[in-house]
């Protein structure tokens, strides 16, 4: 292992230590935003399935 290799290891370790909290926060925000969008989409779909659909008079089958 040369001095350059050792310095590269130190640089990478320092960069990880410095930026890891920011990366963790960014990933958590992205995941929570995805969960919120997914939950909102599920809520929207399930509420549409629960509500009965009333057809306009022109589309109803009228008995003759």
C-alpha positions in Angstrom: 0.0 0.0 0.0 1.5 3.3 -1.1 1.1 6.7 0.5 -1.3 7.7 -2.3 -3.5 4.7 -1.5 -3.6 5.5 2.2 -4.4 9.1 1.4 -7.2 8.0 -0.9 -8.7 5.9 1.9 -8.5 8.9 4.3 -10.1 11.2 1.8 -13.0 8.8 1.1 -13.5 8.2 4.8 -13.6 11.9 5.5 -16.0 12.6 2.6 -18.3 9.8 3.8 -18.2 11.2 7.3 -19.0 14.7 6.1 -21.7 14.0 3.6 -23.4 10.9 5.1 -25.9 12.8 7.3 -26.9 14.9 4.3 -27.3 11.9 2.1 -29.3 10.1 4.7 -31.6 13.1 5.1 -32.1 13.4 1.4 -33.0 9.7 1.0 -35.4 9.8 4.0 -37.2 12.9 2.5 -37.4 11.3 -0.9 -38.8 8.0 0.5 -41.3 9.8 2.7 -42.5 11.9 -0.2 -43.0 8.7 -2.2 -44.9 7.2 0.6 -47.2 10.3 0.9 -47.8 10.2 -2.9 -48.5 6.5 -2.8 -50.9 6.8 0.1 -52.7 9.7 -1.4 -53.1 7.7 -4.6 -54.5 4.7 -2.7 -56.8 6.9 -0.8 -58.1 8.5 -4.0 -58.6 5.1 -5.7 -60.3 3.5 -2.7 -62.7 6.4 -2.1 -63.7 6.2 -5.8 -64.4 2.5 -5.5 -66.5 3.0 -2.4 -68.7 5.7 -3.8 -71.6 4.5 -6.0 -71.6 5.9 -9.4 -74.7 7.7 -10.5 -75.2 7.7 -14.3 -76.8 10.6 -16.1 -80.4 9.9 -17.3 -79.2 9.7 -20.9 -77.0 6.7 -20.0 -79.5 4.8 -17.8 -81.3 1.9 -19.2 -84.9 3.0 -19.2 -87.6 0.4 -19.2 -90.1 0.7 -22.0 
